[in-house]
Amino acid sequence: MSAELYNLILTTNFCTGMNFLQWYGPQPQLIITEPELIKEILNNKDRAYPKAKAPNYVKQLLGDGLVTSEGEKWLKMRKLANHAFHGGSLKVNSCFGFELFVKLADI
């Protein structure tokens, strides 16, 4: 599959809210785009969706911030970044941001 076709499929599925399965080598990845399912996963009150331990190179790249931390440190970072997670901001910028990410990443 060409990179252009893959980008089109990925962007279309993401912006229309369709969940889809993609393969990363031999490992399947379920991409969730439905807002209610995303809320359930991100809330994770029962710890049903554990955060994967970040490899060392990811911690070196991103530091010990919101993406890689857990517990009290994550809560502190989350409070600092709260305005970025406001529903209105996410709704307006989600498709544009994803399309920009795909172009920059050249997936």
C-alpha positions in Angstrom: 0.0 0.0 0.0 1.4 3.4 -0.9 2.1 6.0 1.8 -0.5 8.4 0.3 -3.3 5.8 0.4 -2.4 4.8 4.0 -2.4 8.5 5.0 -5.9 9.0 3.4 -7.3 5.9 5.1 -5.8 6.8 8.5 -7.0 10.4 8.4 -10.5 9.5 7.1 -11.0 6.9 9.8 -9.7 9.2 12.5 -11.8 12.2 11.5 -15.0 10.2 11.0 -14.8 8.5 14.4 -14.4 5.0 13.1 -12.4 2.5 15.2 -10.0 0.4 13.1 -7.3 -2.3 13.5 -3.9 -1.8 12.1 -0.8 -3.9 12.2 2.6 -2.8 13.5 4.7 -5.6 12.2 3.3 -8.8 13.8 1.5 -6.9 16.6 -2.2 -5.7 16.1 -3.1 -2.3 17.3 -6.7 -1.2 17.9 -7.2 2.5 17.1 -10.1 3.9 19.1 -11.6 7.2 17.8 -15.1 7.1 19.4 -15.3 9.8 22.0 -17.1 7.7 24.6 -14.6 4.8 24.4 -11.7 7.3 24.5 -13.3 8.8 27.7 -13.6 5.3 29.3 -10.0 4.4 28.5 -8.6 7.8 29.7 -10.6 7.8 32.9 -9.4 4.3 33.7 -10.7 4.4 37.3 -10.6 0.7 37.7 -7.1 0.5 36.2 -8.4 -1.8 33.4 -6.1 -0.2 30.9 -2.6 0.0 32.4 -0.1 2.4 30.9 2.7 0.6 29.2 6.1 1.2 30.7 7.9 3.6 28.4 11.2 2.3 26.9 14.3 4.1 28.1 14.7 6.0 24.8 11.2 7.4 25.1 11.9 8.7 28.6 15.1 10.3 27.3 13.2 11.9 24.5 10.0 13.0 26.4 11.4 13.3 29.9 9.4 12.4 33.0 6.3 14.4 32.2 2.6 13.8 31.5 3.1 11.1 28.9 5.5 8.9 30.8 4.6 9.5 34.5 2.0 7.9 36.7 0.3 8.5 40.1 1.0 11.7 42.0 3.5 13.0 39.5 1.0 12.4 36.6 -1.7 14.2 38.5 0.5 17.2 39.1 1.4 17.4 35.5 -2.2 16.9 34.4 -3.3 19.8 36.5 -0.6 22.0 34.9 -1.8 21.1 31.4 -5.5 21.1 32.2 -6.5 24.0 29.8 -5.1 22.0 26.9 -7.5 19.2 27.7 -10.6 21.3 27.6 -13.3 19.7 25.5 -13.8 22.6 23.1 -10.1 22.8 22.3 -9.9 19.1 21.6 -13.0 19.1 19.4 -11.9 22.0 17.2 -8.3 20.9 16.7 -8.4 17.1 16.7 -8.8 16.4 13.0 -6.5 19.3 12.0 -3.9 18.2 14.5 -4.0 14.6 13.4 -3.8 15.6 9.7 -0.8 17.7 10.5 0.8 14.9 12.5 0.4 12.5 9.6 2.0 15.0 7.2 4.9 15.7 9.6 5.4 12.1 10.5 5.2 11.1 6.8 3.5 7.9 7.8 
